[in-house]
Amino acid sequence: MNPTPDHSSRAHSRISPSGLGLLAVCPSFANDNSKPEHPLTTEGTLIHQHLETRDLSGLREDLRPIAQVGINFWDKLRAESPDWKEQVEPCIQITDEMKGHLDLIRVGETEAAQIDYKSGRFHQATAATNIQQKAYAVGLFKLLPHIQKITVYLVYLRLEEVDYEVFTREQLPQLELEVLAVLRRAQAAQRGEIDERRPDPAACTWCKHAGTCPALHQLALPVAQAYASARPEDLAIPDAYDPALITDPSVMGKAYVLAGVIEKWVDSVRHHAIQMRLEQGIEIPGTQLAHRAGKKSISDPNEALRIAEQFGISHDEFMTAVEVSGPKLLKIAHDKAPKGKKKVAEENLENALQDAGVMSIGSETLYLRKSK
């Protein structure tokens, strides 16, 4: 059995296929690596590593059902085309300067399948329009000249959904042009030959330039000026920028998108202001450096209980310091139950907890989700 692969040291090309989507939105996009890795990203890396070996024994118990979705789909493809050859995590050369790793490819006589596991909670661009998948298809068509058709699969592990699209060799020139169009504009922006910036929540949320981007600043400037004009008496929002006075749905739609962008801009400004203060020693007018203690968290409750008991803390006393996650507890009941009875087991536990008065459900929250 092969050891679980480590992705942490894997080399990537300067522009990778996974970054093409954000570069299509904004050629000047650059990933912000200064922030801690998102927990879902860390979990996704673990899931992918164990999917490569098809061995889930060392994977965290709560992540195993998610990874199992990928294995089940893999098995389905094997059953449909048992004679096809397959390769896990192949490196695909797309252009002279860009390459990337696919999760899985399966190759027949004239057809192939490329499989990309997605472990996030949301859908990405459809398989038919996903520039990352088009880039990999371009690379596969070049690598495998006998292949006439490639089926692209986006396997959403948490959502238990699969999106797919079929590309033919006849489409290769168009696919290659689409990829090159994004790649060349991004390279020109990196070289400073163009300064093309398109503020959009999809890109700005993750971009290291958000705090200093002039295009994003232009979006926030009118609001900032309007707020400033309300000082010094108070910080009331002038009528022109009061969302309560917006009556046109199309205007509200634009304002809603802008709200998400400005939220990211504010976070990035704070981040860059701290960097300016700490790294360059520059005082920021109207501010003073303060400290907030780091959050204390327990990673292993069982071991924490064992140690606490050595210091005279009883089990009952320990439980008063424990906050139990309702969704996680219900998921345990769901995962432990036999197939076909999982939902019933989860509902029975939830009903019992509510009947005992130890579980309460908060009021429903309404929100607007971006349309497809």
Beta strands, then each sheet from edge to edge (+ up, - down):
strand 1: 85-88
strand 2: 91-95
strand 3: 98-101
strand 4: 104-107
strand 5: 111-118
strand 6: 149-156
strand 7: 161-168
sheet 1: 1+ 4- 5+ 6+ 7-
sheet 2: 2+ 3-
end
